[in-house]
Amino acid sequence: MNYDVVIIGAGIIGASSALWVQQDRKRVLLLDGRSPGSATSYGNACTIATYGCVPINSPSIYKRLPSLLFSKDSPLRIDWWYAISHLPWQLAFLRNCSASRMNEISAKLAALLELTDAGMDPLVQRSSAQKCFAEQRGIYYVFSSAKGYDAARKETELRRRYGTSVVEFSSFEFREMEPNIRIPIHRALLFEGARFLRDPRKLVEQYVDQFTKDGGTFKQSCVSRVSPDPESVSVHLEDGTPISCRKLIVAGGAWSKGVVGSGAEDLPLDTERGYHILFKSYGDLVERPVAWVEGGFYTTPMDQGLRLAGTVELAGLKEKHNKDRIGYLTRSAHKLFGDIGQPDDTWLGFRSTFPDALPVIGVSHKSNNILFAFGHQHVGLTLGGATGKIIADLVEGREPPIDLRPYSPARFL
Ligand SMILES: Cc1cc2nc3c(=O)[nH]c(=O)nc-3n(C[C@H](O)[C@H](O)[C@H](O)COP(=O)(O)OP(=O)(O)OC[C@H]3O[C@@H](n4cnc5c(N)ncnc54)[C@H](O)[C@@H]3O)c2cc1C
């Protein structure tokens, strides 16, 4: 079968790319080994984090490292064996934690985040997915200590510099708005206008439904290998179906290196694992997403209930679901809301992350016919539409709205 464009990965990045590319009258095939939106794009914290320009690479990490590494109640866990066997990635990550690198990375993330609405809104409208979003707007960050609040001052400044409207509240004022939260609150920040989803998986499903209604093809199948030649790319599916396309887009999230032959395997992509727990009967405990900054997670009201999502675990793609991480989130839920029992559901997800916290959006060194769109770390749900729109520009040979050099795979080669 011949297609103009084949996209590997039906998460938010691949599904958004499919809709945007299709708009240019292309014959598009979207491939995924799983059902659409069922991987990382399913279990996240649901925030359209237009304020998310601050990478986790920051100088404050050095000060916080001992407590992050050795406290039982830490939002960070490192599998030491994994870390040592992937030392170059960890060292590159740490090299990106200087103040100057944080500022540079923030500027580059902010440039992408500025494209959020222009990339996402037309897709939401086209797929009639407005109902996937909450009606209310605004997302909170709460700090339970003066130390935590002070440590984040520089980051808050960066968010403001890049256009986020941030309103500060005292503990008393915050409790008037979110009375069910019981932890001590030093200060709260509201990112005014930030949107959030009631069901991120449904958003991706509606995108893919619209894509197929408009003539696109979705096939549930895993790609094992691709082989480019000067005019096209051959895509090898696990089931043996031969496929060829003019342009291939790799949007496989944390698994993108598995698309052997694309060049993705040469990039320093790793994963920041994150978890969520869900309490079905407590969806009304908060009005809006509340991130407990010291805790390293959000608590988000959803159609399915109350989700606590976040934390970072460096342990690769293979290690199993870690019960201690679920224990940490459950204990934290009890600190925040009192005894709300055991979670009804638990989940482990895989953020795709480069050591400089920037995604790769651009042409592969293996072939001009292969494009990369992965590595969106903590803000992929937010950046799906923007990335898809840029990818459509690259496929068509149009000038993208921003300079793409900072996101080029060439920065690692
Ligand atoms: C706990 C947690 C909280 C988060 N909260 C937020 C948030 O609030 N806001 C935000 O913006 N972001 C958030 N994120 C990040 C966000 O979820 C991700 O950046 C985003 O979902 C990545 O989308 P994706 O399409 O790249 O990847 P995925 O959704 O993981 O999709 C990749 C798809 O590619 C498929 N695939 C891979 N390789 C192949 C292959 N060889 N053949 C066929 N199919 C393949 C996979 O099966 C998968 O379905 C969070 C992440 C986590 C873990």
The ligand as a Tripos MOL2 file, in Angstrom:
@<TRIPOS>MOLECULE
LIG
   53    58     1     0     0
SMALL
NO_CHARGES

@<TRIPOS>ATOM
      1 C1          2.2240   11.3540   35.2090 C.3       1 LIG1
      2 C2          2.2480   12.2300   33.9820 C.ar      1 LIG1
      3 C3          1.6070   13.4620   34.0070 C.ar      1 LIG1
      4 C4          1.6350   14.2890   32.8870 C.ar      1 LIG1
      5 N1          0.9020   15.4490   32.8990 N.ar      1 LIG1
      6 C5          0.8780   16.2560   31.8120 C.ar      1 LIG1
      7 C6          0.0770   17.4250   31.7890 C.ar      1 LIG1
      8 O1         -0.6700   17.7090   32.7140 O.2       1 LIG1
      9 N2          0.1430   18.2210   30.7000 N.ar      1 LIG1
     10 C7          0.9390   17.9320   29.6180 C.ar      1 LIG1
     11 O2          0.9930   18.7020   28.6740 O.2       1 LIG1
     12 N3          1.6650   16.7730   29.5760 N.ar      1 LIG1
     13 C8          1.6460   15.9350   30.6450 C.ar      1 LIG1
     14 N4          2.3810   14.7790   30.6360 N.ar      1 LIG1
     15 C9          3.1770   14.4550   29.4470 C.3       1 LIG1
     16 C10         2.2950   13.9740   28.3020 C.3       1 LIG1
     17 O3          1.3600   13.0120   28.7620 O.3       1 LIG1
     18 C11         3.1660   13.3710   27.2040 C.3       1 LIG1
     19 O4          4.2020   14.2950   26.8720 O.3       1 LIG1
     20 C12         2.3480   13.0910   25.9500 C.3       1 LIG1
     21 O5          1.2350   12.2890   26.2490 O.3       1 LIG1
     22 C13         3.2160   12.4130   24.9220 C.3       1 LIG1
     23 O6          2.4220   12.1090   23.8250 O.3       1 LIG1
     24 P1          2.9860   11.1780   22.6680 P.3       1 LIG1
     25 O7          1.9580   11.1470   21.6090 O.co2     1 LIG1
     26 O8          4.3610   11.6340   22.3210 O.co2     1 LIG1
     27 O9          3.2170    9.7720   23.3760 O.3       1 LIG1
     28 P2          2.2190    8.5720   23.7600 P.3       1 LIG1
     29 O10         0.9080    9.0740   24.2220 O.co2     1 LIG1
     30 O11         2.9830    7.7080   24.6820 O.co2     1 LIG1
     31 O12         1.9740    7.8630   22.3910 O.3       1 LIG1
     32 C14         3.0030    7.2090   21.6800 C.3       1 LIG1
     33 C15         2.3540    6.0780   20.9140 C.3       1 LIG1
     34 O13         3.2940    5.5520   19.9720 O.3       1 LIG1
     35 C16         3.0400    4.1800   19.8710 C.3       1 LIG1
     36 N5          4.2390    3.5320   19.3270 N.ar      1 LIG1
     37 C17         5.5100    3.6690   19.7620 C.ar      1 LIG1
     38 N6          6.3540    2.9300   19.0140 N.ar      1 LIG1
     39 C18         5.5850    2.3120   18.0800 C.ar      1 LIG1
     40 C19         5.8670    1.3980   17.0270 C.ar      1 LIG1
     41 N7          7.1120    0.9840   16.7720 N.pl3     1 LIG1
     42 N8          4.8350    0.9430   16.2780 N.ar      1 LIG1
     43 C20         3.5650    1.3610   16.5050 C.ar      1 LIG1
     44 N9          3.2340    2.2100   17.5000 N.ar      1 LIG1
     45 C21         4.2400    2.6990   18.2650 C.ar      1 LIG1
     46 C22         2.7530    3.7480   21.3130 C.3       1 LIG1
     47 O14         2.0390    2.5150   21.3380 O.3       1 LIG1
     48 C23         1.9510    4.9160   21.8250 C.3       1 LIG1
     49 O15         0.5510    4.7120   21.7190 O.3       1 LIG1
     50 C24         2.3580   13.9050   31.7320 C.ar      1 LIG1
     51 C25         2.9910   12.6620   31.7050 C.ar      1 LIG1
     52 C26         2.9310   11.8230   32.8000 C.ar      1 LIG1
     53 C27         3.5950   10.4710   32.7530 C.3       1 LIG1
@<TRIPOS>BOND
     1     1     2 1
     2     2     3 ar
     3     2    52 ar
     4     3     4 ar
     5     4     5 ar
     6     4    50 ar
     7     5     6 ar
     8     6     7 ar
     9     6    13 1
    10     7     8 2
    11     7     9 ar
    12     9    10 ar
    13    10    11 2
    14    10    12 ar
    15    12    13 ar
    16    13    14 ar
    17    14    15 1
    18    14    50 ar
    19    15    16 1
    20    16    17 1
    21    16    18 1
    22    18    19 1
    23    18    20 1
    24    20    21 1
    25    20    22 1
    26    22    23 1
    27    23    24 1
    28    24    25 2
    29    24    26 1
    30    24    27 1
    31    27    28 1
    32    28    29 2
    33    28    30 1
    34    28    31 1
    35    31    32 1
    36    32    33 1
    37    33    34 1
    38    33    48 1
    39    34    35 1
    40    35    36 1
    41    35    46 1
    42    36    37 ar
    43    36    45 ar
    44    37    38 ar
    45    38    39 ar
    46    39    40 ar
    47    39    45 ar
    48    40    41 1
    49    40    42 ar
    50    42    43 ar
    51    43    44 ar
    52    44    45 ar
    53    46    47 1
    54    46    48 1
    55    48    49 1
    56    50    51 ar
    57    51    52 ar
    58    52    53 1
@<TRIPOS>SUBSTRUCTURE
     1 LIG1         1 GROUP 0 **** ****
